[in-house]
């Protein structure tokens, strides 16, 4: 695990959220990582924009010249695994995945003998709401409300009302946008400009990275469009600190490095395609992964990356084994078939390195 120490030791996405909430509330609500310093933030600034650009890894954009690269002040890391649902939960609960319970793109619920997609919770739409462990958690939106901080959650309309959104945005009024024109209108409203804390989620760049790959013309175009959009929008506000980051980066995978797995129902494969969670007999599992480039984690390595389950709810999803694929490779379990160009979920520097971008206007 020595080669991955940078990931374990670096300030991460959860640290960033905790620092931002402490600052906007002017109170030490979280014991924050002292290694993380916001170089441009000033206590005299009472308004914050927090913009999460899905898939905007710092290694993906490092050779570009735009608003993101010109204002990047640091590089932090994502969650383990580097998955959207995991990262979004860590942001909205300001906690590690092992603490909030969202520990992978796919969960396998042992008690229910059921595979669950944690982005859409299809077939398990009420699981989070009906489970006391999940529904009793406190979001950052609950915290801001208790501290009488005026805030807004702004995200695409099609995500509002989804099981994941209802869970991670508990206590928040969500404002939806259809496209950048609608988002521009929203960000120009007086109640948004006067708000103390605005959270904006933008997933379009991640979609382009998945379909076309990073560094493709299509991906580059989407990055440019949003960079230019933010350049315009930031100018209309004043006395505001804007923090921009991502949930993960994206790696391009060539077709010859995609491995379709063959296994029976006695083996449960879930998690991600680059950080694979597995339950079942060791000998059977080793045969399934025999020709896949990568390695199984030792128990202490699993604990160092994922943490130790502290209750039965997390234990219900916790994997017996984890297989990390070598860079440039992915697997296809039985429940996934989409043949994309860009992927994430592992702990390569490209996947976990995310930018800390700071702008004051």
URKA-V475374 format. One record per pair of residues at least 4 apart in sequence whose C-alpha atoms are under 6 Angstrom apart, sorted by sequence separation. I is the first residue (numbers start at 1). J is the second residue. D is the distance in Angstrom with one decimal. If there is no record, write none. Layout:
BEGIN
i=[I:I]
j=[J:J]
d=[D:D]
END
This chain:
BEGIN
i=[5:6:21:22:58:65:66:78:84:89:90:97:109:117:121:126:132:145:165:166:180:190:191:208:209:230:272:286:297:302:303:312:332:349:22:90:97:109:116:144:161:177:187:209:214:271:303:309:347:22:90:97:108:128:129:177:271:309:22:90:108:270:344:79:107:269:107:269:106:209:268:106:208:268:18:106:267:105:267:86:86:205:86:157:154:156:157:153:154:155:156:157:154:156:11:297:296:296:295:142:295:141:294:141:294:293:294:293:85:125:213:278:279:277:278:151:277:150:151:154:155:277:93:150:151:152:153:154:155:276:92:93:151:276:92:275:275:274:274:273:273:12:11:12:13:12:275:258:260:274:275:257:258:259:260:261:274:258:259:272:253:14:18:92:14:17:89:14:14:253:252:252:251:250:251:250:250:249:250:249:248:249:248:246:245:245:244:243:243:242:242:241:241:240:240:239:238:213:211:212:213:210:211:210:210:209:49:51:47:48:49:50:51:52:53:54:47:55:54:67:87:106:106:82:105:104:105:78:56:55:57:48:52:54:57:47:48:49:50:51:52:53:54:55:56:48:50:52:55:110:109:109:98:108:107:101:83:82:81:82:81:78:77:77:76:77:76:75:75:75:74:73:72:73:72:71:71:59:58:57:58:57:58]
j=[9:10:25:26:62:69:70:82:88:93:94:101:113:121:125:130:136:149:169:170:184:194:195:212:213:234:276:290:301:306:307:316:336:353:27:95:102:114:121:149:166:182:192:214:219:276:308:314:352:28:96:103:114:134:135:183:277:315:29:97:115:277:351:87:115:277:116:278:116:219:278:117:219:279:30:118:279:118:280:102:103:222:104:176:174:176:177:174:175:176:177:178:176:178:36:322:322:323:323:171:324:171:324:172:325:325:326:326:119:163:252:319:320:319:321:195:321:195:196:199:200:322:139:196:197:198:199:200:201:322:139:140:198:323:140:323:324:325:330:330:331:76:76:77:78:78:345:329:331:345:346:329:330:331:332:333:346:331:332:345:328:90:94:168:91:94:168:94:95:341:341:342:342:342:343:343:344:350:351:351:351:352:352:354:355:356:357:357:358:358:359:359:360:360:361:361:361:341:340:341:342:340:341:341:342:342:197:199:196:197:198:199:200:201:202:203:197:206:206:227:247:270:271:248:271:271:272:248:246:246:248:240:244:246:249:240:241:242:243:244:245:246:247:248:249:242:244:246:249:316:316:317:307:317:317:314:345:345:345:346:346:352:352:353:353:354:354:354:355:356:356:356:356:357:357:357:358:350:353:353:354:354:355]
d=[5.9:5.7:6.0:5.7:5.9:6.0:5.9:5.9:5.9:5.9:5.3:5.6:5.6:5.1:5.2:5.9:5.6:5.8:5.6:5.9:5.9:5.9:6.0:5.6:4.3:5.9:5.2:5.7:5.7:5.7:4.3:6.0:5.9:5.4:5.2:5.0:5.3:5.2:5.9:5.1:5.9:5.4:5.9:4.9:5.8:5.3:5.6:5.6:5.7:5.3:5.6:5.2:5.7:5.6:5.4:5.5:4.9:5.6:5.8:6.0:4.5:5.1:5.7:5.8:5.9:5.8:5.1:4.7:5.5:5.8:5.6:4.7:5.1:5.0:6.0:5.7:5.9:5.5:4.8:5.5:5.9:5.7:5.9:4.1:5.9:5.0:5.2:4.9:4.7:5.2:4.9:5.9:5.8:5.9:5.7:5.7:5.8:4.4:5.6:5.4:5.6:5.5:5.5:5.7:4.0:5.9:4.6:5.5:5.7:5.7:5.7:5.7:5.1:5.4:5.1:5.7:5.9:5.5:5.9:6.0:5.9:4.7:4.5:5.3:4.5:4.9:4.9:4.8:5.0:5.5:5.6:5.7:5.5:5.0:5.6:6.0:4.8:5.4:5.4:5.5:5.3:5.3:5.4:4.6:5.4:5.7:5.8:5.9:5.8:5.3:5.0:4.9:5.1:4.6:4.7:5.6:4.8:5.7:5.9:5.6:5.4:5.8:5.9:5.6:5.8:5.9:5.9:5.4:5.9:5.8:5.6:4.4:5.4:5.9:5.4:5.5:5.2:5.7:5.3:4.1:5.6:6.0:5.4:5.7:5.3:5.3:4.9:5.6:4.8:5.8:5.0:5.9:4.7:5.8:5.5:5.5:5.1:5.0:5.4:5.7:4.8:5.7:5.6:5.5:4.1:5.4:5.8:5.8:4.3:4.9:4.8:4.8:4.7:5.0:5.0:4.7:5.9:4.4:5.2:5.6:5.6:5.2:4.6:5.6:5.3:4.7:5.7:5.7:5.2:6.0:5.6:5.6:6.0:5.3:3.5:4.9:4.8:4.5:5.0:4.7:5.3:4.9:5.6:5.3:5.7:5.7:6.0:5.2:5.0:5.3:5.5:5.3:6.0:5.5:5.7:5.5:5.1:4.2:5.1:6.0:6.0:4.9:5.1:4.7:5.9:5.5:5.5:5.8:4.7:5.5:5.0:5.9:5.7:5.8:4.1:5.4:5.9:5.4:5.7:5.9:4.7:4.6:4.8]
END
